[in-house]
Amino acid sequence: MVIFAPFLIVAGIGFFCWLMFTLAVFALPFAGGLYAGLWAFHTGAGVIGALIVGVMAGIATFTVGQIALACAPWIWLRGLIVLLYTVPAIIAGYSATHGLAQMMMPSAVWQLFFSVIGAIAVGITAFVRFTGMAPPEPAGGSIARV
């Protein structure tokens, strides 16, 4: 059992890093769903009602962003939409990496260094994921010509 422990620890750390990256990319829909669920709970919707409201708000936030990204006619507007979804991911990546760095190293300078590296990595990942979701522009400038 002692032989398997280091491998299981590394696998667990890898899983949590993957989970952190995946959840940090979708920070804005998650935060929207979380705040809507908390609001619903505090207004008397109960636990089940708050979960339903939170999940629906998160899905709606993601869907509105995707529709806005698909329908944006100008490249600068698409950039603003992607930036709107990427900045919360950068902040979440910084916070998650900083929390891990505080557990691993005592030096505040190295904590900050690795936190910024983590924020950059999550920000690039979020940017690539959201720009990959945008449909390409039509070649002729309009959808159909008759």
For each residue, the residues with C-beta under 8 A, 3 or more apart:
1: 4 5
2: 5
3: 6 7
4: 1 7 8
5: 1 2 8 9
6: 3 9 10
7: 3 4 10 11
8: 4 5 11 12
9: 5 6 12 13
10: 6 7 13 14
11: 7 8 14 15
12: 8 9 15 16
13: 9 10 16 17
14: 10 11 17 18
15: 11 12 18 19
16: 12 13 19 20
17: 13 14 20 21
18: 14 15 21 22
19: 15 16 22 23
20: 16 17 23 24 93 96
21: 17 18 24 25 93 121 122 125
22: 18 19 25 26
23: 19 20 26 27 30 92
24: 20 21 27 89 92 93 96 122 125 126
25: 21 22 89 122 125 126 129
26: 22 23 29 30 62 89
27: 23 24 30 31 88 89 91 92 126
28: 31 32 61 65 84 85 88 89
29: 26 32 33 58 59 61 62 65
30: 23 26 27 33 34 58
31: 27 28 34 35 88
32: 28 29 35 36 57 58 60 61
33: 29 30 36 37 54 55 56 57 58 59 61
34: 30 31 37 38 54 58
35: 31 32 38 39 57
36: 32 33 39 40 53 54 56 57 58
37: 33 34 40 41 50 51 53 54 55 57
38: 34 35 41 42 50 54
39: 35 36 42 43 53
40: 36 37 43 45 49 50 53 54
41: 37 38 45 46 47 49 50
42: 38 39
43: 39 40
44:
45: 40 41 49 50 53
46: 41 49 50
47: 41 50 51
48: 51 52
49: 40 41 45 46 52 53
50: 37 38 40 41 45 46 47 53 54
51: 37 47 48 54 55
52: 48 49 55 56
53: 36 37 39 40 45 49 50 56 57
54: 33 34 36 37 38 40 50 51 57 58
55: 33 37 51 52 58 59
56: 33 36 52 53 59 60
57: 32 33 35 36 37 53 54 60 61
58: 29 30 32 33 34 36 54 55 61 62
59: 29 33 55 56 62 63
60: 32 56 57 63 64
61: 28 29 32 33 57 58 64 65
62: 26 29 58 59 65 66
63: 59 60 66 67
64: 60 61 67 68
65: 28 29 61 62 68 69 81 84 85
66: 62 63 69 70 133
67: 63 64 70 71
68: 64 65 71 72 81
69: 65 66 72 78 81 82 130 133 134
70: 66 67 134 135
71: 67 68
72: 68 69 77 78 81
73: 77
74: 77 78
75: 78 79 137
76: 79 80
77: 72 73 74 80 81
78: 69 72 74 75 81 82 134
79: 75 76 82 83
80: 76 77 83 84
81: 65 68 69 72 77 78 84 85
82: 69 78 79 85 86 127 130 131 134
83: 79 80 86 87
84: 28 65 80 81 87
85: 28 65 81 82 88 89 126 130
86: 82 83 89 90 123 126 127 130
87: 83 84 90 91
88: 27 28 31 85 91 92
89: 24 25 26 27 28 85 86 92 93 122 123 125 126
90: 86 87 93 94 119 120 122 123 126
91: 27 87 88 94 95 119
92: 23 24 27 88 89 95 96 122
93: 20 21 24 89 90 96 97 118 119 121 122 123 126
94: 90 91 97 98 115 116 118 119 122
95: 91 92 98 99
96: 20 24 92 93 99 100 118 122
97: 93 94 100 101 114 115 117 118 119 122
98: 94 95 101 102 111 112 115 118
99: 95 96 102 103
100: 96 97 103 104 118
101: 97 98 104 105 110 111 114 115 118
102: 98 99 105 111
103: 99 100
104: 100 101
105: 101 102 110 111 114
106:
107: 110 111
108: 111 112
109: 112 113
110: 101 105 107 113 114
111: 98 101 102 105 107 108 114 115
112: 98 108 109 115 116
113: 109 110 116 117
114: 97 101 105 110 111 117 118
115: 94 97 98 101 111 112 118 119
116: 94 112 113 119 120
117: 97 113 114 120 121
118: 93 94 96 97 98 100 101 114 115 121 122
119: 90 91 93 94 97 115 116 122 123
120: 90 116 117 123 124
121: 21 93 117 118 124 125
122: 21 24 25 89 90 92 93 94 96 97 118 119 125 126
123: 86 89 90 93 119 120 126 127
124: 120 121 127 128
125: 21 24 25 89 121 122 128 129
126: 24 25 27 85 86 89 90 93 122 123 129 130
127: 82 86 123 124 130 131
128: 124 125 131 132
129: 25 125 126 132 133
130: 69 82 85 86 126 127 133 134
131: 82 127 128 134
132: 128 129
133: 66 69 129 130
134: 69 70 78 82 130 131
135: 70
136:
137: 75 141
138: 141 142 143
139:
140: 145
141: 137 138
142: 138 145
143: 138
144:
145: 140 142
146:
